[in-house]
Amino acid sequence: MKKSRGRTGRKRRRKHLESFVDGVNCSNKPEYIKLKKWLKGRGFEDSNLRPAEFLDTGRGLMTTKALQAGDLVISLPEKCILTTDTVLSSVLGEYIMKWKPPISPLIALCTFLIAEKHAGEKSLWKPYLDVLPKTYTCPVCLEHDVVSLLPEPLRKKAQEQRTTVQELYLSSKAFFSSLQPLFTENTETVFKYSALEWAWCAINTRTIYMKRLQRECFSLEPDVYALAPYLDLLNHSPNVQVEAAFNEQTRSYEIRTNSQCKKYEEVFICYGPHDNQRLLLEYGFVAMNNPHSSVYVSSDILLKYFPPLDKQRKAKISILKDHDFLENLTFGWDGPSWRLLTALKLLSLEADEFTSWRRILLGDVISARNEQQALTITAKICRFLIEETQHVLLQISQLKRNKENFKKQLALVEALRLEDLKILQKSAEIL
C-alpha cells in the first residue's frame, strides 16, 4: 500500500516536472524581479504569466493557470506604456517642441531610448531597458555575407531596410546635436549609428499599435508606436488568435485569447498572418511550419524559361506589369499560387492565342496546350528553386564552421531556407 502511494507521489511529481519541460521559469532572475516591482509601482496587477526560457522560441511567458477562449491574458496600464507622450513629458520635450522642421514620432522614441540607455542607473525606465535584447537579428543588423544568402526578394527588402535606417540617422544628426546641453559627453558619442540601429530595431520588433492625435511638434508620419514592457515578452505563433486593443474604460492595453492554453504552457499571441520572409524582415525571426509561408518567384526567374525571340514577349511583360502580375508570385504549402500560374499561362500564349490574354487574367482556360505548357514551366521553376535552395544551405553549413561569430545569424537564414525547401518539395509533389 505504502509502495504504491510512493509511486503515485513519484508519478505526480514527474508529471509536475514534465509540465515545466517546455519552459524553464525565470521569474526569480533579478532583472525580472526588478521589472515586476517597477510595473507594480505603476499599477500593473500581477497576472498568471511568468517569464520563462523555451527550447523553440527562447524567452517568453508561460501561464500558471489554464486559459480558455475569451480569457484576459494581460492588462497593462497606460502608465507602464512608453509612447510619444512619455517622450514629450521628459527633458527631451522642450527640445522637440522647438526643433524645425519637426522630427517624426519614430525618431522621438528612438532618441528617448538612446538617451535613457545612456543615463544608466539614473533612468526611470532602467528596469525595462535591462530586459530589452542587447542585439537584434533584423536584416538591418545582419552581416553583409549573411544578407547575400537571403532569397532574392527578401535580399532586396533587407537592403532597402538598411538604407532607410542609414538615411534616418543622417537626417537626424542635426537634431541630436541640438540636445548637447543635456549631456556632458559629445552627442556624437551618445547618438552613434549603432545606438540608433538598436533603438530602431527595439521599436520595429516590439511595438504595439496605439494611435495618438496628430501634434504640431511632430512630422506628419502616423504616431502609432508604443512600447509595452512585460507584454512584449509574448511570442508570436501563426496558430493562435487574440484580440488586442487599448481599453478606454480601464485605460489599459488588453489582450484576450481566442485559443485555449494549458497550465505551464507558453502563451502566444499572433502578430498577423505573416509569411516567414515578412517575419524575418520585421521581427528578426522565422516560425517553423508556418501555414502562411511562401516562396517568392522573382520576375527574372519567371522570364528565364520563355524564348527571348517571342515577338509578343514585350507586350506580355507589359500586360503583366500593368495588371500587377509580376509581384507576389509564390509557391505555398498547397503548390503554385493562382497568380503564378496565371502569369505563366499568359507568357505561354501562342501568337494565334494572344488576343485572348484578358480571358487568362479572368481565369479562363484557353487551350489544353497552354495549360500543359504553363504547368511544365512551373515544374521547371520549382526544380530550379529547389536546387538553388539546396546550394545555399550547403554554403550556410560551410560558413557555420568558419564563422563562429555569425552562427546565430546564419542559423536564422538556415531556418528560413529549410522551410522554403519543404514548401518547394511539397509543391514538386503536387505538380
Secondary structure, DSSP 8 states (H G I E B T S, - for coil): -HHHHHHHHHHHHHHHHHHHHTEEE-TTSHHHHHHHHHHHHTT----SEEEEEETTTEEEEEESS-B-TT-EEEEEEGGG-B-HHHHHTSTTHHHHHH-SS-B-HHHHHHHHHHHHHHHGGG-TTHHHHTTS-SS--SGGGS-HHHHTTS-HHHHHHHHHHHHHHHHHHHHHHHHHHHTGGG-SS-HHHHS-HHHHHHHHHHHHHH-EE------TTB-SS---EEB-TTGGG-EE-TT--EEEEEETTTTEEEEEESS-B-TTSB-EE---S--HHHHHHHHS---TT-TT--EE--HHHHHTTS-TT-TTHHHHHHHHHHTT-SSS-EEETTEE-HHHHHHHHHHT--GGGGGGHHHHHTT----HHHHHHHHHHHHHHHHHHHHHHHHHHHHHHHHHHH-GGGHHHHHHHHHHHHHHHHHHHHHHHH-
